[in-house]
């Protein structure tokens, strides 16, 4: 529970909260800043910054992973280097992703008071395989020396070691540029090199990708591995397109599983349209939430063909729903309305992910039927934009019928009659007469008449007359009259 606390709560809590935060799988930048503020105020079990040691860092567990360079300013260089050697081993044992390790190295590097070299020649010694064995490499190389001391041959022959040691993005870009240089003669970086790039691939430019050989599904899968971080959609499209340009390659189920939903959304709609129904049917469920509306609709159309066996039935089975639910962001209104009576109890994240145009055309009764047992959770989603918009278009009286406490609906329509006096006569139809000194004669119907000194009589038909001193005689109606004088007539009045 403490892992979701906001920064202000952490900052204003007892310092013992730090012990609970140690076990969190991750911290936001705001949470990390609050932890750092707690630490530096000196009121924790770790004491003032002036007494901190390497053991302090070790006792903090995983928290130092999220600290900034100003935190590390409180430690001398020797302490930081020794701790980093220890901590990197801990991080690798816990499979911490390389982006976080890169951020840690950047924070420690920034805290080391070295002036960045302006020399264009290598003055620290050329980087060799022996250099790469040093666990804290390349901490002692600023960006200029790293560029000058790293040659393309070392990169080509030791790419795996460099990928393991270099995580900071400005440094990984240098490694990739040296790799291009190493293969400049052929213009093609072989697949065995591309396959091991891992998280470093996310620093690539279009210039890098143009040189990559991407023929095998294993190469595509390694590049698309979500654990290495998200792809820029433009670059993801370039990589997948390069794979598809190879004769015999297509977006089969294996490829779809490797690519994943977010990267699939980077492709053009025409490419998605050409995916076979069989491929969709045999692929894992894909997250298409980041797709455009057009692409969502294309993918839903494919999955509808794949998983709805009886196209003429308006009843969707539970098993069919479970297979198609991740593609519902592309479903049309008719299909969603067919689900109302299917007893599927739609999850709220799926409901709020539906096309906005579909949600806005659902009635209160539709939503009640769709959500089923999940209906009470709708209240916790009332601040989600699509829910707010839908709520504001419904009558509040209808929303009250849901019994979940939703507010913000339209005022319900009501009929009100305001007058000084009224006269009522029962009958079969109604008539309204308005005006000063007006008179209405009618039969077995009802009528509402408003105006001073008005009167109503029943007859055979109904009529509406408005104006000063007007008079109406009609047939079988009865009338309700409002005015300054209240008269009530029942039955046939004598003229």
N, C-alpha and C positions, 0 to 999 in steps of 0.2 A: 504493500500500500504506500509506503514512504517514497517509492520510486516515481510516483506520479505527482508528488507534492510540488507546488510552484515555488519559485525562487524566494518570494517574500516570506512564505511560511518557513522555509529552511533558514532564512536569515534571522527570523525572529524567534526561532525555537532554541531550546536548550542545546548546548554543544554535543550532547550525547546522540543527537540525531545523525551525526557523522558516522557513527558505528553502524547504524542501519543502512545508510547510503552506500557503504562499502560493497554490499552484496548486489547492488543494482546492476543489471546487464549493460546499462548505458545511462548517460546523463546528458541533458540538453545543455547548450552553452549557458543559458540563464541559470540553471541549477548548479553548474560547475562554478560559475562566478559567485554564487551565494556560498558554496562550500569554501571557496578560496577566501572570501571575506570573513567567514567564521574562523578559518584557520589563522589568518593574519592579525585578527584582533587580539590574539594571545590568551583568550579565555577558554581554551580547550585543554584537554588532558595532555596535549603535546607542547604546551607552553608557548612562550613568545618566539617569534621567528629567529631571534638571536641565539637561541639554544638548540635549534633544529640540527639534526645530523643525518647521516645516511640511514641510520636505523629508523628515524622518524619517517622517512620516505617509505621504507619497507613496511612499517606498522600501518601505514595508510591504505594498504591493500591496493585496490585498483583505482583509487581516487586520483593519484598523480597522473594517470593517463589523460585526464581531462583538464589539468591545470595549465595556466598560461605562462608565458615567459617571465612575467613579473613575480610569479610564485617561485620560479627557479632562480630568480635573482638573489634569493636568500641563502643559496648554497654555493660553495666554491667549485671551481672547475673540476678538481680531482674527485670531489664527492659526487658530482653529477655524472662524470664518466664511469666511475665505479658502479654507481646505482644503475645506470643505463645498461651496462653489461648484464647485471643481475635481472633487471626488469624485462629486458627483451626476451630472456629465456622463459620468464613467467608468462609473458604475452603469447609466445608461440605455443606453449603448453596448453593455453586456454583458447587457441585458435582465434585470437583477436585479429580483425581484418587489417589489412595493410594501410588503409586510409587513416585509421586511428593511430597506428604506429608512426606513420609519416607525420601526423600532426604533433605527436609527442616529440619526435626528433626536431621538428621545426621550432617548437617552444624552447627546448633545451639549447638549440643552436643560437637562437636569438638572445638567450640569457648569458651567453659566453662573450665577454668583452673583447672580441677580436675585431680589428679593423679589416673590412673586406679588402682583399688584395686587388690592386689595379693592374698587376703585371699580366701581360699576355703570354708570357713564357711560364712553363711549369717550374716552380721554385720549391715545392714540397716533395718532389720525387714522383716519378711516373707510377701510375696505378698498375699493379701486377696482381696475379692470382694470390700471392702471399698477402698483399694489402687487403684483399677482399675477405680474408679470414678474420680480420679484426672485427669483433662484434659491433663496435661503435662506428665503423666506417659507414658513411663518409663524413662523420661529424667534424673532423678536423680539416675538411676541405670546404672552403667557401665556393660559391658557384663559379667564379672565374678560374680558380685553381682546379676545380673538378673538370671544367671544360678543357683546360690546357693539358692536364695530366692524364686524361683518359683518351686512349687512341682506339680507333675503330677495330683493330685486330683483337685487342683485349675484349672488347664488347662481343664480337663475333664468336670468340672461343670460350667466353665465360659468361654468357648471357644469363644462364640460370643462377649463378652466384650473384650477379648484379641485381637481378630481379628480387632475390631473397634479401638483399641488404639495402637497396635504395627504394625508399617509399615517398619521399617528398616530391611533389609534382614538378617543381622547376628542375629538379635533378633527373627525374624520370624522362622528361622531355629531352634532356641532353643525351641520355642513353639511347633513346629512340633515334635521335638524329645521327648518332655515331653508327647505329645499326644500318640506317639507310646508306650511310657513307661506305660501310663495309661491303654492301651489295650493289653499289652504284654501277658497276660494270655490266652486270646482267639485268639490273632493274627489277629483280624479283627476289624477295625475301622468302626462303623456303618454308614449307609448312611446319617442319619440326621446330623451327625457331618461333613461328607465329603461335603455335599451340602452347608454348610455355610462358607467354607474355603475362598471363594472369591480370592482376589489377593494374599493372603498368600499361596495359592496352588502353585504359581509359584516358591516358594522357596523349593518345595518338591524334594526329591531324589527318586530313584527307590525303596529304602527301604521303604519309606512312601507309595508309590503307591501300592506296593505289599500287604500292609495291608488294603488298602481302599476297601470298599464294593461298587461296581459300577454295580448295577443291573437295576435300573430304568432309563428311559430316562431323567427324571428331574435331576438326579445326573450327568449324562453325560453332559447335557446342562449347568448346573451350572459350571462345571469344564472347559468347552470349551468357556465360555463367553469371547468374545474378549475384552470387556471393562476392564478386569482384567490383560491385557497384553498378549504378545505372549508366546507360549509354545516352549520349546526346542523340536525339531521334534522327538527325541528319546523318550522323556517322553510322548508326545502326542500320539505316536504310541502305547505305553504301556497302556495308559488309554483307548483308543478306542478298542484295542485288548482285554482288560479285559472285557469290556462291551460286545463285540461280542462273547466272550467265553461262555456267559450265554445262555442256550438253549432258543431258540425262538427270540433272539435278532438278528437284521440284520441292514444293512445300507439302511433303508427306507428313504423316503423323509424327515420325521421329524428328523431323525438322521443326514442326510446330512445338513439340515438347522442349526442344533445345532453345528455340527462340523466345518462347514465353509471350504472354499477352502484350505487355508494354512495348516490346520491340516489334511485334507483329503490327501494332497500331501505327508504327512509323512508315509502313509500306503504303503505296498508293491503293486506292479502293479497287482499281482494275486488277491489281495483283491478288488482292484478297478474294475478289469475285471468282478467280480461276482456281481457288482451292477446291479440291474434290470433296463431295459429301462423305466419302469413305474415309478421307484423311481426318476430317473433323470428328467423325464417329469414333475413330480409334485413338484420337489424341486425348491428353489429359485436359481437364477443364482449364480454360484460359481466362485471365483477368483482362477484360476489354474496357475497363472504366476510363482509360486515358484515350480511347479512340474517338474520332469525330463521330457525329450522328450518322453520317452516311456509312462509315465503316462498321459501326455497331449494327446497323440495319442489315448490311451485307452478311455479317457473321451470324446474326440471328436467323436470317433466311436459310443459311446453310445448316445450322443446327436444327432448325424446325424440320427440314427435310430428313435429317439424320435420325432424330429421336422421337418424332411424332408419327407413329405408324398409321393411325387412322385419321386422315386429313378431313374426313367428313363429320367426325364426332366433335361435339362441343365440350365434351368432358375430357379433361387431361388427367391421366393417371399420376399417382404419386411418384412412381419410378421415372416416368417421362419428365416430370417437373424437376426432379433432382438432377437429371442429366442435362437439362437445358437452363437451369437457373442462373449459371454464371454468364449466360448470354442474354439474359432478360433486359439489360440496358438498351438493347436494340429492338425489343418487342413492340408491336403496334397495339393500339387501344383495344381492338377486337380480341386479340389473344389474351391480354391481361384481364379483360372482362370475363372471358371464358374461365379464368382461374378462380373467379369469385366463388363459384359453387363447388370447387374442386377440393375444398377442405385441406389446403396446403400450409396454412399459417406462415405466410411469407415473412422472412427476416427483415428487420427494419433497414439494415444496410442495403439489401437488395431493393427494397421498396423505394428508398430515397435515391437509388441509382437508376431508376427507370427514367425514360425520356420525360422531360418536364411537360411537354405537350400532352403526354399520356396521363400523367398524374393530375393535371389541371382539369381533365375531362372525367375524372372519377367522382362518383357521388359519395356521400358519407356512408351509404349502405354498401357500396362497392368496397371501400377501404376497410370497413368492418369485416366483410367477408374475406378479403384478401389476407388481412393480418391474423385473423382467427385468434388463437391463444396468445399471440404476440401483441395484440391490440393495446394492453396497458403500457407497453414500452413506447408507444407513440408520443406520450407526454414528454419523455426525455429527449425527443427529437424535435420538439416544437420550435426550436431556434434555428434549425436547418432551413436554409433558404426555400427549398422546394416545398417543405411542409408549411412554412409561414405563408407562402403565396397561396397554397391550396386552402389553408385554413381561412384566410381573409376572403376567399371567394364563396365560402359556405355560410349558411345561416347559423347563427349562434345556437338557436333552438335545436337544430339538427346535430350540431357538435355536442351539445349537452347530452343528447341521447346516447353518445358513445360511452359516457360515464368515466372518462379518463382525465377530465379537468382541462381540456383544451379550451383556450380563449382566443379572442381576436377575430371572431366571425362577424358576419354582417348582422345588422339589426333585423330581427324577424318581422315579416309584414303583419300588420294588425288592422282591424276595422274599427274606427271610432266615430261617434256621432256627437257633435257639440251643438247645443242649442239651449234656448231659454225654456221652452216648453215643448211637449211632444204629444202627438195623437196617434193611436194605433188601431187599425182595423184589419182583421185577418182575411186572407183570401188566397188565390192561386198564383198570381204573378206579382211583380213589384213595379212601382213607379216612383220617380223622384220629381218633386215640384219645388221650385225655388223662386222667391221673389216676394216683395211686400204685398200684403192683402191678397194673396193668391188663394184659389179655391180649387179643389180636385174632387170630382165625383167618379167613383169607380166601383167595380164589383168584387168578386171573391178572390182578390190578390192582395199582396202587401206592397206598400209604397213608403218611401222616406221623403218627407216634404220639409223644407226648411225655409224660414222667413217669418217675419212678425205677422201675427193675426192670421195664420194659415189654418185651414181645416181640410179634412179628408173624408170622402164618402165612398162606399163600395158600389161597384156596378159590374158590367159584363166584360170590359176590356180595360187595358191600362194605357195611360198617356202621361207624358211629361210636359209641363207647361212652365215657362219661366218668364217673369216680367211683372210689372206693377199691375195690380188689380186684375190679374188674369184668372180665367176660369176654365176648368177642364171637366168634361163629363165622359165617362168611359164605362166599359163593361165589367166582366166578372173578375175583379181584382180586390185586393185588400191593401191598405196603406198604413205606413208609419209616418207620422207628420211631426215635425219639430217647429215650434214658434213660441211666441210669447204667451199664447193661451193653450192649455192642454185640454184636448177633447178626445174621447175614445168612443168609437162607434163600432158596433158589431151587427152583422146581418145586413139587410136591405134598408137603406135610409129613405125616408120620404122626401121628395123634392118639395 
